[in-house]
Amino acid sequence: MAKESVYFEDLVPGEKVRMGPFHVDKDEVIAFSTRWNPLPFHIDEEAAKRSIYGGITAPSAFILAVRTKLLDELNMLDAMLGTMGWDEVRFHKPARKVFA
């Protein structure tokens, strides 16, 4: 049975919605970064190790794309007209995982 779509007026300020998990591998981050944000700490493992991050990090555009995909998986598509904008987007820590 499909859930009812969620509309803006149904949202409660401060309410949290758990999404995911979403697993990303290093090759996916490097492929995305090579095309869209080819900074050394996103695409070159040795350069990334020498950077302040200590390894490959995902660029902010990648993180926002993952966020969009996870939101699209919520039951809001019938009610969603498009993204009206994002206010105060901050990246407080690098998106980094130690890849095996």
Secondary structure, 3 states (H helix, E strand, C coil): CCCCCCCHHHCCCCCCCCCCCCCCCHHHHHHHHHHHCCCHHHHCHHHHHHCCCCCCCECHHHHHHHHHHHHHCCCCCCCCCCCCCCCCCCCCCCECCCCC
